[in-house]
Amino acid sequence: MRGDGRSRWAIVPITCLLATGWPTTAALSAQETIELPGEDRRLDADFEEVFRVGTLTGEEWEQFGNVRTVAFDAAGRLHIFDRQGWAAGRIVVVDTEGALVHSVGRKGEGPGEFQGADQMAVFPDGRVVVAELGRRSFHVFDLHGDPVGTVKMGGDPGSAILEPIVAQPGADALITVSTGGLGAFTAQWSHESGRPAPATSRAVERIMLAGMGAVKDTVAVGWLPPVDSVFLGRMPNGFEFKRPRLRTFAPRLYWGVLPDGRVAFSDSTTYTVKIAEAGAGIVRILTRPVRPEPVTAGVIRGEKRRRLAELEEGAEPGEDLKEDRERIEELKFFTEIPVIRRLAVTLDGDIWVMRRGEEPIGDGSIDVVAADGRYLGSFPAGAMEMPAAFGPGGLVAFIETDDLDVETVVVKRLVVRGGVR
């Protein structure tokens, strides 16, 4: 490990190594830019498995089919949102040893019931919010899983939340991002030339749940790369159906919510993490001198070969793959391969940034950065996966799938070796 003269090896809980303070709002009245060091400082991870839930031979409640989201509360209880099986549309809550505490919600039309749960958010105090698009409602539950109210989404009835929701600590509010038109179908006459201007941004949004109807405002505006319209089909009457889609390798919007309610996000091909707060916008920018890779003709050929090989490997005997091959050959590509592949925020307020690996879509090192701009170190590529959720006291959760597609949620305690205290 390369240090600054004060570096030393130690075995400490991650909550001690990565503890951070947070400056006051007054100290951040002006936007500041902090450049992180260019050379990695190595971190190594030790894991102690705490428990695992999810098995075909276990209790009925833990026979998961499609775990969409997992989230800890401040007491270390894990909330598991499963879209299939016994727990379809419910949240299962387990304690710090993996024992069932209770479930949240059920199918129905009464209080605390829904026809189809779409997203889940968990507040530090254990309250749970379930978003149901069908009835455009947010269902709110207390820490015991009992329903306490319903808040209407409001807004355009034709719109839908397709992105995750995350509870904003210290407020009765959620954080999400707008889709920027992605995922929405469009229909128009084939001879029409007048079309709405394409979106060029995606908003980081706050949804306030006070009152009978949710109120939405914009925390920050993220960049949306150029979007192509993918032709889906044409009706006999001349109507064309299209869906917007980002080009291959185009940068996504990665984000997470800090313990003080601010939002850390990345929206470009460069190593840039922006921190924004409601009412002030972007207040801090963290950069690192890691350059994105240009998308060359060789990169394009390689990515098409990879996708074709993946298509062939997953095909059924005799399956007609002609249209799938054509779609791969017609792919459009962005000009650069983004540096950042994922971003997550811990309950202690640190930002984990996964960089791309050697291959264009490969996972690389994971940087750990304090929100105040201190670079704490990096886990080498392949040393660990990005956790699905972070809990208190170094708890992390992973979602594993076996060869039979059985999903298991594994909770471990993470201890870090290395770094600068």
Secondary structure as GFF3:
##gff-version 3
##sequence-region A 1 421
A	DSSP	beta_strand	11	13	.	.	.	ID=ss1
A	DSSP	alpha_helix	14	17	.	.	.	ID=ss2
A	DSSP	three_ten_helix	26	28	.	.	.	ID=ss3
A	DSSP	beta_strand	32	35	.	.	.	ID=ss4
A	DSSP	beta_strand	44	53	.	.	.	ID=ss5
A	DSSP	three_ten_helix	60	62	.	.	.	ID=ss6
A	DSSP	beta_strand	67	72	.	.	.	ID=ss7
A	DSSP	beta_strand	78	82	.	.	.	ID=ss8
A	DSSP	beta_strand	90	94	.	.	.	ID=ss9
A	DSSP	beta_strand	100	104	.	.	.	ID=ss10
A	DSSP	beta_strand	106	107	.	.	.	ID=ss11
A	DSSP	beta_strand	113	114	.	.	.	ID=ss12
A	DSSP	beta_strand	119	122	.	.	.	ID=ss13
A	DSSP	beta_strand	128	132	.	.	.	ID=ss14
A	DSSP	beta_strand	137	141	.	.	.	ID=ss15
A	DSSP	beta_strand	147	152	.	.	.	ID=ss16
A	DSSP	beta_strand	166	168	.	.	.	ID=ss17
A	DSSP	beta_strand	173	177	.	.	.	ID=ss18
A	DSSP	beta_strand	186	189	.	.	.	ID=ss19
A	DSSP	beta_strand	201	208	.	.	.	ID=ss20
A	DSSP	beta_strand	215	223	.	.	.	ID=ss21
A	DSSP	beta_strand	227	234	.	.	.	ID=ss22
A	DSSP	beta_strand	239	246	.	.	.	ID=ss23
A	DSSP	beta_strand	254	257	.	.	.	ID=ss24
A	DSSP	beta_strand	263	266	.	.	.	ID=ss25
A	DSSP	beta_strand	272	277	.	.	.	ID=ss26
A	DSSP	beta_strand	281	287	.	.	.	ID=ss27
A	DSSP	beta_strand	293	294	.	.	.	ID=ss28
A	DSSP	alpha_helix	297	314	.	.	.	ID=ss29
A	DSSP	alpha_helix	322	329	.	.	.	ID=ss30
A	DSSP	beta_strand	336	337	.	.	.	ID=ss31
A	DSSP	beta_strand	340	345	.	.	.	ID=ss32
A	DSSP	beta_strand	350	356	.	.	.	ID=ss33
A	DSSP	beta_strand	363	370	.	.	.	ID=ss34
A	DSSP	beta_strand	375	379	.	.	.	ID=ss35
A	DSSP	beta_strand	389	390	.	.	.	ID=ss36
A	DSSP	three_ten_helix	392	394	.	.	.	ID=ss37
A	DSSP	beta_strand	395	401	.	.	.	ID=ss38
A	DSSP	beta_strand	407	417	.	.	.	ID=ss39
###
